[in-house]
Amino acid sequence: MFTSLGWCGPSGVHLLIRAIAAPPPSPPPVDREARPAWIAPAVWADLPSLARIALRGATWVDGQVCGATPAMDRVLQTRFADVVRELQRIGQAEVAERPAAGAVVGPRPAVDQTTASGP
């Protein structure tokens, strides 16, 4: 059979062909810094890395943290309940201080005094 394909090897040699399954595609890289816009960078940096992963895609709705999926919501409400309570506490305090700009949970950014103009 192989001679019809151009095999010129010695006769009596057995050729073993083995199929090797291709490795599964590697998962896309996890962007561990995919910080939701409603969490201030300083607060985000202080969170445990697993909590940051669970919070990816989470939203802030009426003072509550909502996971990106029902499964992530359950993880946030159980395993990371302390983190969620702290985020809600910080967020509620921020909203109470400045209700019009309560979209970001965390400390206010510093005001650049060099751009202010006055008489």
C-alpha positions as a Markdown table, in Angstrom:
| # | Residue | x | y | z |
|---|---|---|---|---|
| 1 | Met | 0.0 | 0.0 | 0.0 |
| 2 | Phe | 2.8 | 2.5 | 0.9 |
| 3 | Thr | 4.7 | 1.7 | -2.2 |
| 4 | Ser | 1.8 | 3.2 | -4.2 |
| 5 | Leu | 2.4 | 6.4 | -2.3 |
| 6 | Gly | 6.2 | 6.4 | -3.0 |
| 7 | Trp | 7.5 | 4.5 | 0.0 |
| 8 | Cys | 10.9 | 3.2 | -0.9 |
| 9 | Gly | 11.8 | 1.8 | 2.5 |
| 10 | Pro | 12.8 | -1.8 | 3.2 |
| 11 | Ser | 10.1 | -4.4 | 2.9 |
| 12 | Gly | 8.9 | -6.0 | 6.1 |
| 13 | Val | 9.2 | -2.7 | 8.0 |
| 14 | His | 6.0 | -1.9 | 9.9 |
| 15 | Leu | 5.1 | 1.7 | 10.0 |
| 16 | Leu | 3.1 | 2.8 | 13.0 |
| 17 | Ile | 1.0 | 5.8 | 12.6 |
| 18 | Arg | -0.4 | 7.3 | 15.8 |
| 19 | Ala | -2.8 | 10.2 | 16.0 |
| 20 | Ile | -2.2 | 12.6 | 18.7 |
| 21 | Ala | -5.1 | 14.8 | 19.8 |
| 22 | Ala | -4.4 | 18.5 | 19.5 |
| 23 | Pro | -4.3 | 20.2 | 22.9 |
| 24 | Pro | -7.4 | 22.1 | 23.8 |
| 25 | Pro | -7.2 | 25.8 | 23.1 |
| 26 | Ser | -5.9 | 27.8 | 25.9 |
| 27 | Pro | -8.4 | 30.0 | 27.7 |
| 28 | Pro | -8.3 | 33.7 | 26.9 |
| 29 | Pro | -6.1 | 35.6 | 29.4 |
| 30 | Val | -7.9 | 36.9 | 32.4 |
| 31 | Asp | -7.8 | 40.6 | 32.8 |
| 32 | Arg | -7.4 | 40.8 | 36.5 |
| 33 | Glu | -7.5 | 44.6 | 36.4 |
| 34 | Ala | -10.9 | 44.7 | 34.7 |
| 35 | Arg | -12.2 | 47.1 | 37.3 |
| 36 | Pro | -15.8 | 48.1 | 37.2 |
| 37 | Ala | -16.1 | 51.9 | 36.7 |
| 38 | Trp | -18.1 | 52.3 | 39.9 |
| 39 | Ile | -15.2 | 51.0 | 42.1 |
| 40 | Ala | -12.4 | 53.6 | 42.7 |
| 41 | Pro | -8.9 | 52.5 | 41.7 |
| 42 | Ala | -7.6 | 52.8 | 45.3 |
| 43 | Val | -10.4 | 50.6 | 46.6 |
| 44 | Trp | -9.9 | 48.1 | 43.8 |
| 45 | Ala | -6.2 | 47.8 | 44.6 |
| 46 | Asp | -6.9 | 46.9 | 48.2 |
| 47 | Leu | -9.4 | 44.1 | 47.3 |
| 48 | Pro | -8.2 | 40.4 | 47.4 |
| 49 | Ser | -7.4 | 39.1 | 43.9 |
| 50 | Leu | -10.2 | 36.5 | 44.0 |
| 51 | Ala | -12.7 | 39.2 | 45.0 |
| 52 | Arg | -11.6 | 41.3 | 42.1 |
| 53 | Ile | -12.1 | 38.4 | 39.7 |
| 54 | Ala | -15.6 | 37.8 | 41.1 |
| 55 | Leu | -16.4 | 41.5 | 40.8 |
| 56 | Arg | -15.6 | 41.7 | 37.1 |
| 57 | Gly | -18.7 | 42.8 | 35.3 |
| 58 | Ala | -20.5 | 43.5 | 38.6 |
| 59 | Thr | -22.9 | 46.5 | 38.7 |
| 60 | Trp | -23.9 | 49.0 | 41.3 |
| 61 | Val | -27.7 | 49.2 | 41.4 |
| 62 | Asp | -29.6 | 51.3 | 44.0 |
| 63 | Gly | -26.8 | 50.9 | 46.6 |
| 64 | Gln | -26.4 | 47.1 | 46.0 |
| 65 | Val | -23.6 | 45.1 | 44.3 |
| 66 | Cys | -25.0 | 42.8 | 41.6 |
| 67 | Gly | -22.8 | 40.1 | 40.1 |
| 68 | Ala | -22.4 | 39.8 | 36.4 |
| 69 | Thr | -24.3 | 36.5 | 36.4 |
| 70 | Pro | -26.6 | 34.8 | 38.9 |
| 71 | Ala | -23.7 | 32.4 | 39.8 |
| 72 | Met | -21.3 | 35.3 | 40.4 |
| 73 | Asp | -24.0 | 37.1 | 42.4 |
| 74 | Arg | -24.3 | 34.1 | 44.7 |
| 75 | Val | -20.5 | 34.0 | 45.0 |
| 76 | Leu | -20.4 | 37.6 | 45.9 |
| 77 | Gln | -23.2 | 37.3 | 48.4 |
| 78 | Thr | -21.7 | 34.2 | 50.1 |
| 79 | Arg | -17.9 | 33.9 | 49.8 |
| 80 | Phe | -17.3 | 37.6 | 49.5 |
| 81 | Ala | -20.1 | 38.9 | 51.6 |
| 82 | Asp | -17.7 | 40.9 | 53.8 |
| 83 | Val | -16.2 | 42.6 | 50.7 |
| 84 | Val | -19.6 | 43.4 | 49.3 |
| 85 | Arg | -20.8 | 44.8 | 52.7 |
| 86 | Glu | -17.7 | 47.0 | 52.8 |
| 87 | Leu | -18.2 | 48.2 | 49.2 |
| 88 | Gln | -21.8 | 49.0 | 50.0 |
| 89 | Arg | -20.8 | 50.8 | 53.2 |
| 90 | Ile | -18.2 | 52.9 | 51.3 |
| 91 | Gly | -20.7 | 53.5 | 48.5 |
| 92 | Gln | -23.5 | 54.6 | 50.8 |
| 93 | Ala | -21.2 | 57.0 | 52.6 |
| 94 | Glu | -20.1 | 58.5 | 49.3 |
| 95 | Val | -23.7 | 58.9 | 48.0 |
| 96 | Ala | -24.6 | 60.6 | 51.3 |
| 97 | Glu | -21.8 | 63.0 | 51.0 |
| 98 | Arg | -22.3 | 63.9 | 47.3 |
| 99 | Pro | -25.5 | 62.5 | 45.9 |
| 100 | Ala | -25.1 | 63.9 | 42.4 |
| 101 | Ala | -21.7 | 62.2 | 41.9 |
| 102 | Gly | -22.3 | 58.9 | 43.8 |
| 103 | Ala | -21.4 | 56.7 | 40.8 |
| 104 | Val | -17.9 | 55.8 | 42.0 |
| 105 | Val | -17.3 | 53.8 | 45.2 |
| 106 | Gly | -14.2 | 55.1 | 46.9 |
| 107 | Pro | -12.3 | 58.2 | 47.8 |
| 108 | Arg | -12.7 | 61.4 | 45.8 |
| 109 | Pro | -10.0 | 62.2 | 43.3 |
| 110 | Ala | -7.7 | 65.0 | 44.3 |
| 111 | Val | -8.5 | 68.4 | 42.8 |
| 112 | Asp | -5.7 | 70.0 | 40.8 |
| 113 | Gln | -5.3 | 73.5 | 42.2 |
| 114 | Thr | -3.0 | 74.6 | 39.3 |
| 115 | Thr | -5.8 | 74.8 | 36.8 |
| 116 | Ala | -8.1 | 77.0 | 39.0 |
| 117 | Ser | -8.1 | 80.6 | 37.9 |
| 118 | Gly | -9.1 | 83.5 | 40.1 |
| 119 | Pro | -8.9 | 87.3 | 40.2 |
